Amino acid sequence: MSVLSLQHVNQFFGTDSARVQVLNDVSFDAEPGTLSLIVGPSGSGKSTFLTIAGGLLTPTSGEVLFDGTSYHDTSKHDRDRLRLESIGFVLQAYHLLPT
């Protein structure tokens, strides 16, 4: 069973003529004990994918599950706790140090 699963995830930013689809029907499964690398050219949606997988961003459509539980069914507090205890990543602009 997958520990992390993204199912048919789509992500749009902007509105009307400025609307851009960043992720298009992305499905991904991470099995326990495996290493997954997310690679691609600049602007391909890697950071968007990771922020959705980590529960920081809600996808426009699709579903994200951790240990079989949908992020949609959990509160922001529970997603924060999940990141604290089970998921770790550092984004490009992590703003941890003032200089």
MARDREN-387033 format. One record per residue (C-alpha): residue in three letters; x, y negated, z. Coordinates in pm, whole numbers, plus 32768, in hexadecimal, padded with zeros to 4 digits. Example, Ala and Ser with C-alpha at 12.3 -4.5 7.8 and 13.67 -1.06 7.14 Angstrom:
<atoms>
ATOM   rest      u      v      w
ATOM    ALA   84CE   81C2   830C
ATOM    SER   8557   806A   82CA
</atoms>
This chain:
<atoms>
ATOM   rest      u      v      w
ATOM    MET   8000   8000   8000
ATOM    SER   807A   7EA3   7FAD
ATOM    VAL   80D6   7DC2   80CC
ATOM    LEU   809E   7C8E   7FF2
ATOM    SER   7FBA   7C88   7EC4
ATOM    LEU   7F57   7B70   7DD6
ATOM    GLN   7E35   7BD0   7CF6
ATOM    HIS   7DDD   7B0A   7BBC
ATOM    VAL   7E5B   79C1   7C4C
ATOM    ASN   7E2F   7882   7B82
ATOM    GLN   7EA7   772A   7BE8
ATOM    PHE   7E4B   75E1   7B45
ATOM    PHE   7EC4   7484   7B9E
ATOM    GLY   7E2A   733E   7B2A
ATOM    THR   7CDA   72F3   7A8C
ATOM    ASP   7C44   72BA   7935
ATOM    SER   7D4D   727C   7828
ATOM    ALA   7E61   7286   7931
ATOM    ARG   7DFF   73E3   79A7
ATOM    VAL   7F20   74DB   7995
ATOM    GLN   7F11   7652   79D4
ATOM    VAL   8048   76B3   7A97
ATOM    LEU   7FF3   7821   7ADC
ATOM    ASN   7F25   78F1   79EB
ATOM    ASP   7E8A   7A38   7A67
ATOM    VAL   7FB6   7A98   7B3F
ATOM    SER   7FA7   7BE5   7BF3
ATOM    PHE   80C1   7C5B   7CD6
ATOM    ASP   80F1   7D67   7DDE
ATOM    ALA   820C   7D7A   7EDC
ATOM    GLU   8245   7ECC   7F7D
ATOM    PRO   82D4   7EE5   80DE
ATOM    GLY   844D   7F05   80E4
ATOM    THR   8482   7E84   7F83
ATOM    LEU   8535   7D4E   7F06
ATOM    SER   8488   7C7C   7DFD
ATOM    LEU   852A   7B62   7D3C
ATOM    ILE   8459   7A4F   7CA2
ATOM    VAL   851D   79C0   7B7D
ATOM    GLY   84CD   78DF   7A57
ATOM    PRO   8524   7796   79B5
ATOM    SER   84EA   7649   7A5B
ATOM    GLY   837A   75EF   7A5C
ATOM    SER   82FE   7753   7A2B
ATOM    GLY   8237   775F   7B72
ATOM    LYS   8326   7814   7C5F
ATOM    SER   82FA   771F   7D7F
ATOM    THR   8181   7714   7D4A
ATOM    PHE   817A   7890   7D51
ATOM    LEU   8240   7898   7E97
ATOM    THR   816F   778C   7F44
ATOM    ILE   8034   784E   7EE9
ATOM    ALA   80CE   799A   7F5A
ATOM    GLY   8131   78F7   80A4
ATOM    GLY   7FD7   786A   80E2
ATOM    LEU   803E   76FD   80C7
ATOM    LEU   7F70   76BF   7F8E
ATOM    THR   7E1C   774C   7F34
ATOM    PRO   7E0A   77C6   7DCC
ATOM    THR   7D05   7736   7CE0
ATOM    SER   7C88   789B   7CB1
ATOM    GLY   7CF5   79FB   7D04
ATOM    GLU   7D42   7AA5   7E4C
ATOM    VAL   7E6E   7AC6   7F32
ATOM    LEU   7E7E   7BE0   8030
ATOM    PHE   7F76   7C2A   8146
ATOM    ASP   7F5C   7D87   81DB
ATOM    GLY   7E09   7DAA   8134
ATOM    THR   7D76   7C6B   81C8
ATOM    SER   7D16   7B54   80D9
ATOM    TYR   7DA0   79F9   8121
ATOM    HIS   7C44   797D   80C7
ATOM    ASP   7BBF   7A30   81FF
ATOM    THR   7CC2   799B   82EC
ATOM    SER   7CD7   7844   838E
ATOM    LYS   7DF3   7750   8352
ATOM    HIS   7E69   779C   84B3
ATOM    ASP   7E78   7910   8466
ATOM    ARG   7F3A   78CE   8323
ATOM    ASP   802C   77F3   83EB
ATOM    ARG   805C   790F   84E5
ATOM    LEU   8093   7A05   83C8
ATOM    ARG   81AB   7929   833E
ATOM    LEU   8240   790B   849A
ATOM    GLU   823F   7A80   84DD
ATOM    SER   8245   7B36   838D
ATOM    ILE   829F   7A5E   825F
ATOM    GLY   83D2   7985   823D
ATOM    PHE   844B   78A9   8123
ATOM    VAL   84F7   775B   80F5
ATOM    LEU   8479   767A   7FDF
ATOM    GLN   8556   7599   7F0C
ATOM    ALA   84E6   7460   7FC8
ATOM    TYR   84E5   74EB   8128
ATOM    HIS   8517   73A1   81E6
ATOM    LEU   85B0   7445   8317
ATOM    LEU   86CB   734B   834A
ATOM    PRO   86B1   71CF   8344
ATOM    THR   87F1   71AA   826F
</atoms>
